[in-house]
Amino acid sequence: MEEATKPIKLILLLIFLGLTSAQAQKKGQYNLPEGLTEKNQKQFIQFFTEGEAYYAVSCAECHNKKVKRKTEYPKFTPEQLELYIMRVKNPEHTERLTTNAVSDEELQKIMHFLKYKKN
């Protein structure tokens, strides 16, 4: 990613995190795995919220669909998510990402979001 675009991406991410953090906790937009301690639940929600923000900034433009004015996220099986991780790391795909390229940590959080979001 170009150095000049990092501040813009960071600002967009911080704005999105602020807007979605409380919303994710209130609405329960995720499938919370059973058996998590309260501390782990908070970490799960934070990871989910960050993944949603990274997805919105780096992926949504190409991967979301609008159906009757409602945004639809892609629906992936766990197997498809694993394969997609390999695809995203493919140079042909990353060349098309331009300024929206994601780090390994961001990709991990995006996959967490996609895995646990409610359909």
WOKA-V336011 format. One record per residue. RES is the residue in one small letter. PSI is psi in radians with two decimals (999 if undefined). NEAR is the number of other ideal C-beta (glycine too) atoms within 8 Angstrom. Layout:
res = (RES:RES)
psi = (PSI:PSI)
near = (NEAR:NEAR)
This chain:
res = (m:e:e:a:t:k:p:i:k:l:i:l:l:l:i:f:l:g:l:t:s:a:q:a:q:k:k:g:q:y:n:l:p:e:g:l:t:e:k:n:q:k:q:f:i:q:f:f:t:e:g:e:a:y:y:a:v:s:c:a:e:c:h:n:k:k:v:k:r:k:t:e:y:p:k:f:t:p:e:q:l:e:l:y:i:m:r:v:k:n:p:e:h:t:e:r:l:t:t:n:a:v:s:d:e:e:l:q:k:i:m:h:f:l:k:y:k:k:n)
psi = (2.43:2.51:-0.60:-0.47:-0.25:-0.80:-0.66:-0.80:-0.71:-0.75:-0.81:-0.71:-0.77:-0.71:-0.83:-0.71:-0.74:-0.65:-0.57:-0.37:-0.97:-0.64:-0.76:-0.69:-0.67:-0.79:-0.27:1.01:0.23:2.81:1.74:2.12:2.52:2.67:0.10:2.43:2.92:-0.72:-0.78:-0.54:-0.75:-0.72:-0.72:-0.85:-0.73:-0.80:-0.75:-0.82:-0.74:-0.71:-0.71:-0.71:-0.80:-0.71:-0.81:-0.70:-0.64:-0.34:-0.59:-0.64:-0.67:-0.49:-0.33:2.71:2.60:2.16:2.01:0.86:0.27:2.36:2.28:2.23:2.70:2.62:1.98:2.52:2.84:-0.64:-0.73:-0.66:-0.75:-0.78:-0.61:-0.60:-0.77:-0.68:-0.74:-0.57:-0.09:2.25:-0.59:-0.68:-0.78:-0.48:-0.56:-0.25:-0.37:-2.06:-0.12:0.28:2.53:2.59:2.98:-0.71:-0.75:-0.73:-0.71:-0.74:-0.64:-0.77:-0.64:-0.81:-0.86:-0.58:-0.70:-0.06:2.59:2.46:999)
near = (7:6:5:6:9:9:7:9:13:8:8:9:11:8:8:12:11:7:7:11:10:6:9:14:8:6:6:8:9:11:6:9:7:4:3:9:5:6:6:8:10:8:8:13:11:9:10:15:12:10:14:14:12:15:13:9:12:13:12:10:6:5:7:10:6:8:6:4:4:6:7:8:9:8:4:9:5:7:6:8:12:8:8:10:10:8:8:10:7:8:5:6:10:10:6:6:10:5:9:10:9:11:6:5:6:10:11:8:12:14:12:11:13:13:9:11:12:6:3)
